[in-house]
Amino acid sequence: MITLTKAARLRGELTVPGDKSVSHRSVMFGSIARGTTEITGFLQGADCLSTIGCFSAMGVEIENDGGRVIVHGRGLRGLRQPDRVLDCGNSGTTTRLISGILSGQNFCVTLTGDASIQKRPMKRIITPLRMMGADIVSINDNDCAPLRIQGKPLQGIHYQSPVASAQVKSALLLAGLYAEGETQVTEPALSRNHTELMLRYFGAEVDSRDATASIRPADELYGRKIHVPGDISSAAYFIAAGLLVPDAQLLIRNVGINPTRDGILRVCRMMGADLTLLNESHDSAEPVADLLVRSSSLKGCTIEGALIPTLIDELPVIAVMACFARGETLIRDAAELKVKESNRIRVMTENLTAMGADVTETDDGMIIRGGRPLHGASVPCHMDHRIAMSFAVAALAAEGETVIQDSECVNISYPGFFEELEKIR
């Protein structure tokens, strides 16, 4: 656990770790591409290292010196049957995306993960992959990992997804690389599109129109150089801290601002934040910018609908921001928060209430009545990295001491988070 106190000011310039979604995909797609993929800015977090471990176990040579990752791809059909169960750790991205790839192989493999992964819903990929002809089974017959996948010939489908989920969409598009005919996925709202952008960058025939993504089967993908932008989900904690702490000015360098991920920026503007984008550019098919954040007086707003998939991982820290805003903030259409590493709706409601906030849990979100002063508390994080970092931000604007329990879970996505926080105080 770690203890934090109120900050009088925040000043400085920082670069957040590489985008987790892009890091995962760069290793996966590089592994099934022909030739070498060189990755800089790779996130050296536990989740992304799980992806490296899985593909290494299937015969892919991957060099990782901490600053650069080089993937020696084996081609679309060059993966080997592993001699052990593949351990996805705490990573839902690894588990779901790799299932799409493995469904089209010519061998059998078992996927597992930690206790959290073994409770997270996998039926959302099992059902559509089976529609494509995949032989994928929940070993404990509970629609969760461990999963056993026997590679089979696949057939393209047009799937109407009941959820806007980049992981579901990506699993099917990756299976579609191996399928006969076209594979299409239509979502109720557009989820993050890193898979579509990067697959196209690697040479796949991918089309995106409105909320439908489609892919044609591929003969080969080809290795590329990738620079991973800073993760906007990691930047979100410093954005929030810069807005909430008085006398704060932070410059966050090289942050990915993909429009399917930039909901946090849109909410900040709705709340009246002093936030400026500088030096906008494109890098490896992803848009990036520097973010200048200054202390702001925030107001409540409503967050719902198609905005939700663009900020699903940032909703916990947005809830913290709402506690310090004038008026009421309503978060709805966010039932997906219940099936993350923890039930984030319940955990945020309980912990914010313990700190003195006026928060009501709803079936699909929260009602937050801002303006009440927060005080320190001891907050359990349920080994959820985004909960831990959100309450670190709350602690900077709350009176007294706040104890963040099981704080080491931040290493899943942001090793060195607390050290970075200290540098700008």
C-alpha positions, 0 to 999 in steps of 0.5 A: 500500500502507499499513502498520499496527501493533498498537493499544493501545486503540480508543475512539470513535463512528462511522457506517459508509457506507450499505449497498451492497446497499440503495444499488444497489437504490435506484437501480435500482428508482428508475430503473424507477419512475414519479416521483422517488426521493430517497435519503439515506445512499447509498454513494458507493463505486465499485460503486454509482457503476457502477450510477448510470453504467449507468442514466444511460446508459439515459436516467435523470436522476440527481442526486448531490451526495454527500449525497443522490441523486435519481433521476428515474424513467422508469417500468417501460418507459421505459429507452432503448437506451444508445449504448455498452457498459454498464460495471459496473466491479467490481460483481457486483450491478450485472451480475447484477441489471441483467441481469434488468431488461434481459431484459424491455426492447425493445432490445439492450445489452452489459454488461461490467466489469473483469478481475475481473467478466469471470472471475465466474460468470454462468451462474447467471443466464444459465440461469434467465433463458433459461428465462424466454425471455431472449436473453442470451449470454456473448460469449466463450462462457465463461459470464462477462461481457461479456454481450449481452442482447436484450430479449424477452417473458418468461414467469414460471417457478418456479426451484429455485436450486442456490445461495442467492444474493440476486443470482440471486434478484433477477435473476429477480424483476426479470425477473418484473416484465416477465414473463407470469404469476408468477415464483417462486424457491426457494433451498436457504437464504434469502439476503438479502431486500433486493430483496423488501422494497424492491420491495414498498416501491415497490409491487410484488406480492411474496410471501415464504414460507420460502425461496421468493420470488414476484412478479407482473408490474407495471404500474408502480412508484412512487418513494419516499424511502429512507434507506440504513442503515449497511452491516453488512458495513462495520461488521463490521471495526469490530466485529471490531477492537473485540472483538480490541483490548484496552481497546476500546469502540466505538459504531457508529451506525445499522447495518442489522440485517436478519435475512437479513444479521445472521449476523455478530452471531449468530457474535459471540454464539456466540463470547462477544462483548460486543456490545449492540444499542441504539436498534433501529428500522425505516427505509425497510422495513429494521431498524436499530440502534446497536452497542456493542462492547467487548473480549472473550475469544472462543471458537471455534465452527462456522459452517455451513448456513443461517447462511452466506448471512447472513454470506458477505461477513463470513467473511474478517473472522470468520476473523481473529476466529477466529485470536484465539479459544480453540479451533477454528473450523470454517467450511464450506458456504462454497464461494461464497467461491471465486468472489468478487472473489478466491478468498477461502478461499485468499487468507485461508488463505495470508495468515493463515498468513504472519502465523503463524496455524494455518489449513487450507483445505478445499473449502468453508471453513477450519479455524482453530485459534486462540490462536497469536500473530500477527505482521506480514507483507506481505499481497497482497489481489488487489484484493479490498476485503474481504480488505484490510479484514480484514487491516487488522483483523488488523494491529491485534492482531498484533505488528510491522508489517503491509503491506496491498498494493493497499489502494486497493481498499477504495474499492469499498465503503468510501471513507475506511476507513483514515482512519476507523480512525485516528480511533478509535486 
